[in-house]
């Protein structure tokens, strides 16, 4: 278990560092994404005040009555905007739905953007205007951090530094606010029901803003579960399947889960806020030629990001 490589990296070293510091950052994030698929990041642009405000607003949202929240669950959006109620999402390969509810905020683009017709409008919650403005602010700051992290990854992959920029800017990203609701009667829960079943993320990279309680675990290459903990306001960042696919498995989309707490803690809520950094739907995810050789033959068929997302949303039950 000593070989679990989850380094704590300072994004400022990449954005404002000298040539040597930038290379060190790029090499470190590349190595970690090769080994475990996870890093923690400081200097990411979100201060403690904003993070505290975000979690206050998230808790206020999920404290609203279920019948009120359900009016923000819009059929036909596959959970991509607004509220998704309890028991709706199931990890691929699992029968019992995850023990959670969530709200998703998507990309906002200028009215004259050609993407305006593609992205659904975000659902504004009338009862909590603060939630609407806070999540939009957080979305933009995490998108900014994510673009810089992908620049460091591009350098590691010997691609032009700005390789991902155009596809990620105004990309189909999602900010998800999550509530793992209290379980008052643990014996009534299906045996295989957990807060989030073992899964891999769909997108390029995920940026997670802490969580209100422990529970996140990754599966190591030795097939052992390892708890992932962040310091204070650090981001936990992991590789998604799109980046794994693009790099022909060079960068690792690690299986992870959120386990149920001990029985005596199941009566408490857990909150978390992941940002799923997606490219525009037309991004080509064909494996990079530089990641294919005789020892690493091409593992994936060619597909666009949009077609891949659609396929995965059906697998997890959000899209029919």
URDALIN-V913472 format. One record per residue. RES is the residue in one small letter. SS is DSSP state (hx for helix, st for strand, lp for the rest). Layout:
RES&SS ; RES&SS
//
This chain:
x&lp ; x&lp ; x&lp ; x&lp ; x&lp ; x&lp ; x&lp ; x&st ; x&st ; x&st ; x&hx ; x&hx ; x&hx ; x&hx ; x&hx ; x&lp ; x&lp ; x&lp ; x&hx ; x&hx ; x&hx ; x&hx ; x&hx ; x&hx ; x&hx ; x&hx ; x&hx ; x&hx ; x&hx ; x&hx ; x&hx ; x&hx ; x&hx ; x&hx ; x&hx ; x&lp ; x&lp ; x&st ; x&st ; x&st ; x&st ; x&st ; x&lp ; x&lp ; x&lp ; x&lp ; x&lp ; x&hx ; x&hx ; x&hx ; x&hx ; x&hx ; x&hx ; x&hx ; x&hx ; x&hx ; x&hx ; x&hx ; x&hx ; x&hx ; x&hx ; x&hx ; x&lp ; x&lp ; x&lp ; x&hx ; x&hx ; x&hx ; x&hx ; x&hx ; x&hx ; x&hx ; x&lp ; x&lp ; x&lp ; x&lp ; x&lp ; x&lp ; x&lp ; x&lp ; x&lp ; x&st ; x&st ; x&st ; x&lp ; x&lp ; x&lp ; x&lp ; x&lp ; x&lp ; x&lp ; x&lp ; x&lp ; x&lp ; x&lp ; x&lp ; x&lp ; x&lp ; x&lp ; x&lp ; x&st ; x&st ; x&st ; x&st ; x&st ; x&st ; x&lp ; x&lp ; x&lp ; x&lp ; x&lp ; x&lp ; x&lp ; x&hx ; x&hx ; x&hx ; x&hx ; x&lp ; x&lp ; x&lp ; x&lp ; x&lp ; x&lp ; x&lp ; x&lp ; x&lp ; x&lp ; x&lp ; x&hx ; x&hx ; x&hx ; x&hx ; x&hx ; x&hx ; x&hx ; x&hx ; x&hx ; x&hx ; x&hx ; x&hx ; x&hx ; x&hx ; x&hx ; x&hx ; x&hx ; x&hx ; x&hx ; x&hx ; x&hx ; x&hx ; x&hx ; x&hx ; x&hx ; x&hx ; x&hx ; x&hx ; x&lp ; x&lp ; x&lp ; x&lp ; x&lp ; x&lp ; x&lp ; x&lp ; x&hx ; x&hx ; x&hx ; x&hx ; x&lp ; x&lp ; x&lp ; x&lp ; x&lp ; x&st ; x&st ; x&st ; x&st ; x&st ; x&st ; x&st ; x&lp ; x&lp ; x&lp ; x&lp ; x&lp ; x&hx ; x&hx ; x&hx ; x&lp ; x&lp ; x&lp ; x&lp ; x&lp ; x&lp ; x&lp ; x&st ; x&st ; x&st ; x&st ; x&lp ; x&lp ; x&lp ; x&lp ; x&lp ; x&st ; x&st ; x&st ; x&st ; x&st ; x&st ; x&st ; x&lp ; x&lp ; x&lp ; x&lp ; x&st ; x&st ; x&st ; x&st ; x&lp ; x&lp ; x&lp ; x&lp ; x&lp ; x&st ; x&st ; x&st ; x&lp ; x&lp ; x&lp ; x&lp ; x&lp ; x&lp ; x&lp ; x&st ; x&st ; x&st ; x&st ; x&st ; x&lp ; x&hx ; x&hx ; x&hx ; x&hx ; x&hx ; x&hx ; x&lp ; x&lp ; x&lp ; x&lp ; x&lp ; x&lp ; x&lp ; x&lp ; x&lp ; x&st ; x&st ; x&st ; x&lp ; x&lp ; x&lp ; x&lp ; x&hx ; x&hx ; x&hx ; x&lp ; x&lp ; x&lp ; x&lp ; x&st ; x&st ; x&st ; x&st ; x&st ; x&st ; x&st ; x&st ; x&lp ; x&lp ; x&lp ; x&lp ; x&lp ; x&lp ; x&st ; x&lp ; x&lp ; x&lp ; x&lp ; x&hx ; x&hx ; x&hx ; x&lp ; x&st ; x&lp ; x&lp ; x&st ; x&lp ; x&lp ; x&lp ; x&lp ; x&lp ; x&lp ; x&lp ; x&st ; x&hx ; x&hx ; x&hx ; x&hx ; x&hx ; x&hx ; x&hx ; x&hx ; x&hx ; x&hx ; x&hx ; x&lp ; x&lp ; x&lp ; x&lp ; x&lp
//
